[in-house]
Amino acid sequence: MQALGETLLEQLEALSVPELVAVVLAIAYLLLAIRQNIWCWACAAVSTAIYVYLFVTAKLYMESMLNVFYFGMAVYGYSVWRRGGEAQTELPVTVWPVRVHAAAIAAVILLSAGTGFLFDRYTDAVYPYLDAMTTYAAIWTTFLVARKVLENWWYWLVIDAGSILLYLSRDLYLTSLLFVVYLAMIPFGIVAWKRSMREHAHA
């Protein structure tokens, strides 16, 4: 436990200013998303733009490309939330049919299996299947957030738990801690979005 604390302290001290800003904005994004505040997308856009730069510098090109996608989704999410739902009202929280989620989960599993196999066979990737699974699932779930679909929080519960295991296995304790914070915030998101959905239904 002491060694873990010392490692976390070392990683905190090693944080660059851009990385620290990106982490703070990433947390701000989730806090604002829970409150359905449109400025969550501004935080996401700046945070992901910084991560694109950081990952390119670190030669983690796939992670960089994923954050390019996240940046695009931040722009899309802001546009959708600003435009709103019918009659230009605030976009309501909704629930999508089980068949849609079943199809999406099947697609994520198939894509993860294919990508995981290729990375396992032709690269030195660590935990390629878990890495692929969390990546594809995060892409789908970010789209659900942009559409204010309640089930996004349940996806994040699984994704973040898997990500914690992945980062711990690579001794990325600070990043793991960030995802522990994310995980702890998810129940608040579920409760807040469910309450919003009930209030809209009774309006």
C-alpha atoms as an extended CHARMM CRD file, in Angstrom:
* protein
*
       203  EXT
         1         1  MET       CA              0.0000000000        0.0000000000        0.0000000000  PROA      1               0.0000000000
         2         2  GLN       CA              2.8520000000        2.3700000000        0.8410000000  PROA      2               0.0000000000
         3         3  ALA       CA              4.5320000000        1.5500000000       -2.4720000000  PROA      3               0.0000000000
         4         4  LEU       CA              1.2700000000        2.3190000000       -4.2920000000  PROA      4               0.0000000000
         5         5  GLY       CA              1.0090000000        5.6710000000       -2.5200000000  PROA      5               0.0000000000
         6         6  GLU       CA              4.6080000000        6.5310000000       -3.3940000000  PROA      6               0.0000000000
         7         7  THR       CA              3.9840000000        5.5910000000       -7.0500000000  PROA      7               0.0000000000
         8         8  LEU       CA              0.8770000000        7.7850000000       -7.1910000000  PROA      8               0.0000000000
         9         9  LEU       CA              2.8210000000       10.6800000000       -5.6790000000  PROA      9               0.0000000000
        10        10  GLU       CA              5.6100000000       10.2130000000       -8.2250000000  PROA      10              0.0000000000
        11        11  GLN       CA              3.0980000000       10.2060000000      -11.0900000000  PROA      11              0.0000000000
        12        12  LEU       CA              1.4130000000       13.3240000000       -9.7230000000  PROA      12              0.0000000000
        13        13  GLU       CA              4.7610000000       15.1020000000       -9.5470000000  PROA      13              0.0000000000
        14        14  ALA       CA              5.5490000000       13.9760000000      -13.1010000000  PROA      14              0.0000000000
        15        15  LEU       CA              2.3050000000       15.3990000000      -14.4980000000  PROA      15              0.0000000000
        16        16  SER       CA              2.8580000000       18.0620000000      -17.1130000000  PROA      16              0.0000000000
        17        17  VAL       CA              0.6740000000       21.1650000000      -17.0810000000  PROA      17              0.0000000000
        18        18  PRO       CA             -1.2080000000       20.0760000000      -20.2620000000  PROA      18              0.0000000000
        19        19  GLU       CA             -1.8830000000       16.6300000000      -18.7900000000  PROA      19              0.0000000000
        20        20  LEU       CA             -3.0980000000       18.1220000000      -15.5190000000  PROA      20              0.0000000000
        21        21  VAL       CA             -5.4480000000       20.4670000000      -17.4080000000  PROA      21              0.0000000000
        22        22  ALA       CA             -6.7310000000       17.5410000000      -19.4810000000  PROA      22              0.0000000000
        23        23  VAL       CA             -7.4490000000       15.4560000000      -16.3650000000  PROA      23              0.0000000000
        24        24  VAL       CA             -9.2260000000       18.3270000000      -14.5630000000  PROA      24              0.0000000000
        25        25  LEU       CA            -11.3570000000       19.0610000000      -17.6350000000  PROA      25              0.0000000000
        26        26  ALA       CA            -12.1730000000       15.3650000000      -18.0420000000  PROA      26              0.0000000000
        27        27  ILE       CA            -13.5640000000       15.3110000000      -14.4980000000  PROA      27              0.0000000000
        28        28  ALA       CA            -15.3930000000       18.5940000000      -15.1070000000  PROA      28              0.0000000000
        29        29  TYR       CA            -16.9400000000       17.0520000000      -18.2330000000  PROA      29              0.0000000000
        30        30  LEU       CA            -18.4560000000       14.1800000000      -16.2650000000  PROA      30              0.0000000000
        31        31  LEU       CA            -19.7020000000       16.4250000000      -13.4470000000  PROA      31              0.0000000000
        32        32  LEU       CA            -21.4010000000       18.7260000000      -15.9550000000  PROA      32              0.0000000000
        33        33  ALA       CA            -22.7600000000       15.7760000000      -17.9790000000  PROA      33              0.0000000000
        34        34  ILE       CA            -24.4540000000       14.4620000000      -14.8290000000  PROA      34              0.0000000000
        35        35  ARG       CA            -26.1790000000       17.8440000000      -14.5250000000  PROA      35              0.0000000000
        36        36  GLN       CA            -26.9660000000       17.8460000000      -18.2770000000  PROA      36              0.0000000000
        37        37  ASN       CA            -25.0740000000       21.1080000000      -18.5900000000  PROA      37              0.0000000000
        38        38  ILE       CA            -24.1740000000       21.7710000000      -22.2230000000  PROA      38              0.0000000000
        39        39  TRP       CA            -20.7810000000       23.1390000000      -21.2140000000  PROA      39              0.0000000000
        40        40  CYS       CA            -19.6990000000       19.5610000000      -20.5160000000  PROA      40              0.0000000000
        41        41  TRP       CA            -18.9760000000       19.3130000000      -24.2470000000  PROA      41              0.0000000000
        42        42  ALA       CA            -16.6560000000       22.3380000000      -24.1550000000  PROA      42              0.0000000000
        43        43  CYS       CA            -14.6770000000       20.6800000000      -21.3680000000  PROA      43              0.0000000000
        44        44  ALA       CA            -14.6010000000       17.4480000000      -23.3540000000  PROA      44              0.0000000000
        45        45  ALA       CA            -13.4310000000       19.2030000000      -26.5220000000  PROA      45              0.0000000000
        46        46  VAL       CA            -10.5020000000       20.9430000000      -24.8410000000  PROA      46              0.0000000000
        47        47  SER       CA             -9.5520000000       17.8690000000      -22.8040000000  PROA      47              0.0000000000
        48        48  THR       CA             -9.5760000000       15.5490000000      -25.8130000000  PROA      48              0.0000000000
        49        49  ALA       CA             -7.6720000000       18.0520000000      -27.9690000000  PROA      49              0.0000000000
        50        50  ILE       CA             -4.9320000000       18.1070000000      -25.3340000000  PROA      50              0.0000000000
        51        51  TYR       CA             -4.9150000000       14.3040000000      -25.1860000000  PROA      51              0.0000000000
        52        52  VAL       CA             -4.5480000000       14.1060000000      -28.9740000000  PROA      52              0.0000000000
        53        53  TYR       CA             -1.3440000000       16.1300000000      -28.6480000000  PROA      53              0.0000000000
        54        54  LEU       CA             -0.1110000000       14.1770000000      -25.6070000000  PROA      54              0.0000000000
        55        55  PHE       CA             -0.6940000000       10.7740000000      -27.1890000000  PROA      55              0.0000000000
        56        56  VAL       CA              0.9490000000       11.7720000000      -30.4770000000  PROA      56              0.0000000000
        57        57  THR       CA              3.9590000000       12.9830000000      -28.4920000000  PROA      57              0.0000000000
        58        58  ALA       CA              3.9920000000        9.6570000000      -26.6340000000  PROA      58              0.0000000000
        59        59  LYS       CA              3.6550000000        7.7870000000      -29.9740000000  PROA      59              0.0000000000
        60        60  LEU       CA              0.3760000000        6.2180000000      -28.8680000000  PROA      60              0.0000000000
        61        61  TYR       CA             -1.2680000000        6.7870000000      -32.2120000000  PROA      61              0.0000000000
        62        62  MET       CA             -4.4000000000        4.6520000000      -31.7260000000  PROA      62              0.0000000000
        63        63  GLU       CA             -5.1740000000        6.4360000000      -28.4720000000  PROA      63              0.0000000000
        64        64  SER       CA             -4.6180000000        9.7290000000      -30.2670000000  PROA      64              0.0000000000
        65        65  MET       CA             -7.0480000000        8.7510000000      -33.0430000000  PROA      65              0.0000000000
        66        66  LEU       CA             -9.6240000000        7.7220000000      -30.4390000000  PROA      66              0.0000000000
        67        67  ASN       CA             -9.3920000000       11.1800000000      -28.9130000000  PROA      67              0.0000000000
        68        68  VAL       CA             -9.8490000000       12.7460000000      -32.3510000000  PROA      68              0.0000000000
        69        69  PHE       CA            -13.1370000000       10.8380000000      -32.4300000000  PROA      69              0.0000000000
        70        70  TYR       CA            -13.9930000000       12.0670000000      -28.9240000000  PROA      70              0.0000000000
        71        71  PHE       CA            -13.3210000000       15.6320000000      -30.0650000000  PROA      71              0.0000000000
        72        72  GLY       CA            -15.7080000000       15.1520000000      -32.9780000000  PROA      72              0.0000000000
        73        73  MET       CA            -18.3140000000       13.7170000000      -30.6100000000  PROA      73              0.0000000000
        74        74  ALA       CA            -17.8990000000       16.7350000000      -28.3240000000  PROA      74              0.0000000000
        75        75  VAL       CA            -18.7810000000       18.9990000000      -31.2480000000  PROA      75              0.0000000000
        76        76  TYR       CA            -21.6740000000       16.7030000000      -32.1940000000  PROA      76              0.0000000000
        77        77  GLY       CA            -22.9320000000       16.4660000000      -28.6130000000  PROA      77              0.0000000000
        78        78  TYR       CA            -22.8780000000       20.2440000000      -28.1860000000  PROA      78              0.0000000000
        79        79  SER       CA            -24.7920000000       20.6500000000      -31.4630000000  PROA      79              0.0000000000
        80        80  VAL       CA            -27.4420000000       18.0870000000      -30.5130000000  PROA      80              0.0000000000
        81        81  TRP       CA            -27.9430000000       19.4280000000      -26.9840000000  PROA      81              0.0000000000
        82        82  ARG       CA            -28.0940000000       23.0140000000      -28.2490000000  PROA      82              0.0000000000
        83        83  ARG       CA            -30.6190000000       22.1490000000      -30.9630000000  PROA      83              0.0000000000
        84        84  GLY       CA            -32.7240000000       20.2300000000      -28.4520000000  PROA      84              0.0000000000
        85        85  GLY       CA            -35.6580000000       17.9390000000      -29.0680000000  PROA      85              0.0000000000
        86        86  GLU       CA            -38.9920000000       18.5590000000      -30.7100000000  PROA      86              0.0000000000
        87        87  ALA       CA            -40.0940000000       22.2000000000      -30.9690000000  PROA      87              0.0000000000
        88        88  GLN       CA            -36.5600000000       23.2880000000      -30.0680000000  PROA      88              0.0000000000
        89        89  THR       CA            -37.0830000000       22.3030000000      -26.4250000000  PROA      89              0.0000000000
        90        90  GLU       CA            -34.3290000000       20.8660000000      -24.2540000000  PROA      90              0.0000000000
        91        91  LEU       CA            -33.3060000000       17.4060000000      -25.4440000000  PROA      91              0.0000000000
        92        92  PRO       CA            -34.9610000000       14.9740000000      -23.0070000000  PROA      92              0.0000000000
        93        93  VAL       CA            -33.3820000000       11.9020000000      -21.4480000000  PROA      93              0.0000000000
        94        94  THR       CA            -34.7430000000        8.8020000000      -23.1850000000  PROA      94              0.0000000000
        95        95  VAL       CA            -34.5100000000        5.0150000000      -23.0170000000  PROA      95              0.0000000000
        96        96  TRP       CA            -33.7540000000        3.0450000000      -26.1720000000  PROA      96              0.0000000000
        97        97  PRO       CA            -35.2190000000       -0.3970000000      -27.0060000000  PROA      97              0.0000000000
        98        98  VAL       CA            -33.4070000000       -3.5140000000      -25.8060000000  PROA      98              0.0000000000
        99        99  ARG       CA            -33.0010000000       -4.7200000000      -29.4000000000  PROA      99              0.0000000000
       100       100  VAL       CA            -30.8960000000       -1.6440000000      -30.2260000000  PROA      100             0.0000000000
       101       101  HSD       CA            -28.5620000000       -2.2930000000      -27.3100000000  PROA      101             0.0000000000
       102       102  ALA       CA            -28.3920000000       -6.0130000000      -28.1200000000  PROA      102             0.0000000000
       103       103  ALA       CA            -27.3480000000       -5.2310000000      -31.6910000000  PROA      103             0.0000000000
       104       104  ALA       CA            -24.7800000000       -2.6840000000      -30.5000000000  PROA      104             0.0000000000
       105       105  ILE       CA            -23.2960000000       -5.0800000000      -27.9310000000  PROA      105             0.0000000000
       106       106  ALA       CA            -23.0740000000       -7.8310000000      -30.5600000000  PROA      106             0.0000000000
       107       107  ALA       CA            -21.2780000000       -5.4300000000      -32.9260000000  PROA      107             0.0000000000
       108       108  VAL       CA            -18.8530000000       -4.3700000000      -30.1770000000  PROA      108             0.0000000000
       109       109  ILE       CA            -18.0780000000       -8.0130000000      -29.3430000000  PROA      109             0.0000000000
       110       110  LEU       CA            -17.4940000000       -8.9480000000      -33.0000000000  PROA      110             0.0000000000
       111       111  LEU       CA            -15.3090000000       -5.9060000000      -33.6870000000  PROA      111             0.0000000000
       112       112  SER       CA            -13.3660000000       -6.4800000000      -30.4650000000  PROA      112             0.0000000000
       113       113  ALA       CA            -12.7970000000      -10.1400000000      -31.2940000000  PROA      113             0.0000000000
       114       114  GLY       CA            -11.5090000000       -9.3060000000      -34.7670000000  PROA      114             0.0000000000
       115       115  THR       CA             -9.3200000000       -6.4110000000      -33.6850000000  PROA      115             0.0000000000
       116       116  GLY       CA             -8.0990000000       -8.2590000000      -30.6060000000  PROA      116             0.0000000000
       117       117  PHE       CA             -7.0770000000      -11.2410000000      -32.7400000000  PROA      117             0.0000000000
       118       118  LEU       CA             -5.1210000000       -9.0470000000      -35.1750000000  PROA      118             0.0000000000
       119       119  PHE       CA             -3.3570000000       -7.1210000000      -32.4190000000  PROA      119             0.0000000000
       120       120  ASP       CA             -2.6420000000      -10.3150000000      -30.4870000000  PROA      120             0.0000000000
       121       121  ARG       CA             -1.1130000000      -11.9650000000      -33.5370000000  PROA      121             0.0000000000
       122       122  TYR       CA              0.7350000000       -9.1300000000      -35.2150000000  PROA      122             0.0000000000
       123       123  THR       CA              1.6620000000       -6.6860000000      -32.4400000000  PROA      123             0.0000000000
       124       124  ASP       CA              3.0610000000       -6.6860000000      -28.9280000000  PROA      124             0.0000000000
       125       125  ALA       CA             -0.1880000000       -5.2920000000      -27.5210000000  PROA      125             0.0000000000
       126       126  VAL       CA             -1.0150000000       -6.2080000000      -23.9310000000  PROA      126             0.0000000000
       127       127  TYR       CA             -4.5620000000       -7.4650000000      -23.2780000000  PROA      127             0.0000000000
       128       128  PRO       CA             -5.5780000000       -6.7000000000      -26.8860000000  PROA      128             0.0000000000
       129       129  TYR       CA             -9.1230000000       -8.0520000000      -26.4950000000  PROA      129             0.0000000000
       130       130  LEU       CA             -9.9120000000       -6.0280000000      -23.3740000000  PROA      130             0.0000000000
       131       131  ASP       CA             -8.2930000000       -2.9510000000      -24.9130000000  PROA      131             0.0000000000
       132       132  ALA       CA            -10.3640000000       -3.3160000000      -28.0850000000  PROA      132             0.0000000000
       133       133  MET       CA            -13.5440000000       -3.9910000000      -26.1170000000  PROA      133             0.0000000000
       134       134  THR       CA            -13.2530000000       -0.8820000000      -23.9600000000  PROA      134             0.0000000000
       135       135  THR       CA            -12.3880000000        1.2430000000      -27.0150000000  PROA      135             0.0000000000
       136       136  TYR       CA            -15.3080000000        0.1510000000      -29.2140000000  PROA      136             0.0000000000
       137       137  ALA       CA            -17.7360000000        0.2300000000      -26.2930000000  PROA      137             0.0000000000
       138       138  ALA       CA            -16.5920000000        3.7580000000      -25.3750000000  PROA      138             0.0000000000
       139       139  ILE       CA            -17.2140000000        4.9380000000      -28.9400000000  PROA      139             0.0000000000
       140       140  TRP       CA            -20.7940000000        3.6460000000      -28.8420000000  PROA      140             0.0000000000
       141       141  THR       CA            -21.4170000000        4.9450000000      -25.3310000000  PROA      141             0.0000000000
       142       142  THR       CA            -20.1570000000        8.4420000000      -26.1440000000  PROA      142             0.0000000000
       143       143  PHE       CA            -22.7660000000        8.5550000000      -28.9070000000  PROA      143             0.0000000000
       144       144  LEU       CA            -25.4280000000        7.5740000000      -26.3470000000  PROA      144             0.0000000000
       145       145  VAL       CA            -24.3570000000       10.4520000000      -24.0930000000  PROA      145             0.0000000000
       146       146  ALA       CA            -24.7110000000       12.8580000000      -27.0220000000  PROA      146             0.0000000000
       147       147  ARG       CA            -28.2560000000       11.5750000000      -27.5910000000  PROA      147             0.0000000000
       148       148  LYS       CA            -29.0450000000       11.6740000000      -23.8200000000  PROA      148             0.0000000000
       149       149  VAL       CA            -29.8080000000        7.9730000000      -23.6570000000  PROA      149             0.0000000000
       150       150  LEU       CA            -30.0930000000        6.8580000000      -20.0220000000  PROA      150             0.0000000000
       151       151  GLU       CA            -28.4240000000        3.5000000000      -20.5730000000  PROA      151             0.0000000000
       152       152  ASN       CA            -25.0750000000        5.1870000000      -21.2940000000  PROA      152             0.0000000000
       153       153  TRP       CA            -24.3380000000        5.1400000000      -17.5600000000  PROA      153             0.0000000000
       154       154  TRP       CA            -24.6460000000        1.3590000000      -17.3700000000  PROA      154             0.0000000000
       155       155  TYR       CA            -22.2230000000        1.0000000000      -20.2590000000  PROA      155             0.0000000000
       156       156  TRP       CA            -19.7580000000        3.3150000000      -18.5560000000  PROA      156             0.0000000000
       157       157  LEU       CA            -20.0090000000        1.2000000000      -15.3970000000  PROA      157             0.0000000000
       158       158  VAL       CA            -18.6460000000       -1.8080000000      -17.2820000000  PROA      158             0.0000000000
       159       159  ILE       CA            -16.2120000000        0.1560000000      -19.4570000000  PROA      159             0.0000000000
       160       160  ASP       CA            -14.6370000000        2.0480000000      -16.5690000000  PROA      160             0.0000000000
       161       161  ALA       CA            -14.2870000000       -1.1070000000      -14.4660000000  PROA      161             0.0000000000
       162       162  GLY       CA            -12.5220000000       -2.8210000000      -17.3790000000  PROA      162             0.0000000000
       163       163  SER       CA            -10.3400000000        0.2290000000      -17.9490000000  PROA      163             0.0000000000
       164       164  ILE       CA             -9.2450000000        0.2550000000      -14.3060000000  PROA      164             0.0000000000
       165       165  LEU       CA             -8.0380000000       -3.3460000000      -14.6120000000  PROA      165             0.0000000000
       166       166  LEU       CA             -6.2960000000       -2.5400000000      -17.8870000000  PROA      166             0.0000000000
       167       167  TYR       CA             -4.4340000000        0.4840000000      -16.5160000000  PROA      167             0.0000000000
       168       168  LEU       CA             -3.5230000000       -1.2430000000      -13.2520000000  PROA      168             0.0000000000
       169       169  SER       CA             -1.9510000000       -4.0670000000      -15.2480000000  PROA      169             0.0000000000
       170       170  ARG       CA              0.3450000000       -1.4770000000      -16.8800000000  PROA      170             0.0000000000
       171       171  ASP       CA              1.1650000000        0.2540000000      -13.5620000000  PROA      171             0.0000000000
       172       172  LEU       CA             -0.7130000000        3.3750000000      -14.6400000000  PROA      172             0.0000000000
       173       173  TYR       CA             -1.9760000000        4.0110000000      -11.1340000000  PROA      173             0.0000000000
       174       174  LEU       CA             -2.8810000000        7.6670000000      -11.5810000000  PROA      174             0.0000000000
       175       175  THR       CA             -5.0040000000        6.9620000000      -14.6310000000  PROA      175             0.0000000000
       176       176  SER       CA             -6.5840000000        4.0420000000      -12.7730000000  PROA      176             0.0000000000
       177       177  LEU       CA             -7.4350000000        6.4100000000       -9.9210000000  PROA      177             0.0000000000
       178       178  LEU       CA             -9.0820000000        8.8000000000      -12.3830000000  PROA      178             0.0000000000
       179       179  PHE       CA            -11.3110000000        5.9710000000      -13.5850000000  PROA      179             0.0000000000
       180       180  VAL       CA            -12.1270000000        4.9960000000       -9.9920000000  PROA      180             0.0000000000
       181       181  VAL       CA            -13.4130000000        8.5700000000       -9.5910000000  PROA      181             0.0000000000
       182       182  TYR       CA            -15.4340000000        8.1330000000      -12.7870000000  PROA      182             0.0000000000
       183       183  LEU       CA            -16.8540000000        4.8690000000      -11.4490000000  PROA      183             0.0000000000
       184       184  ALA       CA            -17.8860000000        6.4860000000       -8.1660000000  PROA      184             0.0000000000
       185       185  MET       CA            -19.6970000000        9.2740000000      -10.0250000000  PROA      185             0.0000000000
       186       186  ILE       CA            -21.7800000000        6.9740000000      -12.2410000000  PROA      186             0.0000000000
       187       187  PRO       CA            -24.5510000000        6.2560000000       -9.6640000000  PROA      187             0.0000000000
       188       188  PHE       CA            -25.0970000000       10.0090000000       -9.3290000000  PROA      188             0.0000000000
       189       189  GLY       CA            -25.4690000000       10.2150000000      -13.1030000000  PROA      189             0.0000000000
       190       190  ILE       CA            -28.0230000000        7.4060000000      -13.1560000000  PROA      190             0.0000000000
       191       191  VAL       CA            -30.1020000000        8.9860000000      -10.3800000000  PROA      191             0.0000000000
       192       192  ALA       CA            -29.9460000000       12.5050000000      -11.8590000000  PROA      192             0.0000000000
       193       193  TRP       CA            -30.8680000000       11.4020000000      -15.3920000000  PROA      193             0.0000000000
       194       194  LYS       CA            -33.6970000000        9.1530000000      -14.1580000000  PROA      194             0.0000000000
       195       195  ARG       CA            -35.1250000000       12.0590000000      -12.1660000000  PROA      195             0.0000000000
       196       196  SER       CA            -34.8720000000       14.3050000000      -15.2150000000  PROA      196             0.0000000000
       197       197  MET       CA            -36.6780000000       11.7250000000      -17.3400000000  PROA      197             0.0000000000
       198       198  ARG       CA            -39.5260000000       11.4400000000      -14.8120000000  PROA      198             0.0000000000
       199       199  GLU       CA            -39.8700000000       15.2080000000      -14.5550000000  PROA      199             0.0000000000
       200       200  HSD       CA            -40.0590000000       15.5420000000      -18.3340000000  PROA      200             0.0000000000
       201       201  ALA       CA            -42.6740000000       12.7760000000      -18.5210000000  PROA      201             0.0000000000
       202       202  HSD       CA            -44.8730000000       14.5960000000      -15.9940000000  PROA      202             0.0000000000
       203       203  ALA       CA            -44.3640000000       18.0390000000      -17.5040000000  PROA      203             0.0000000000
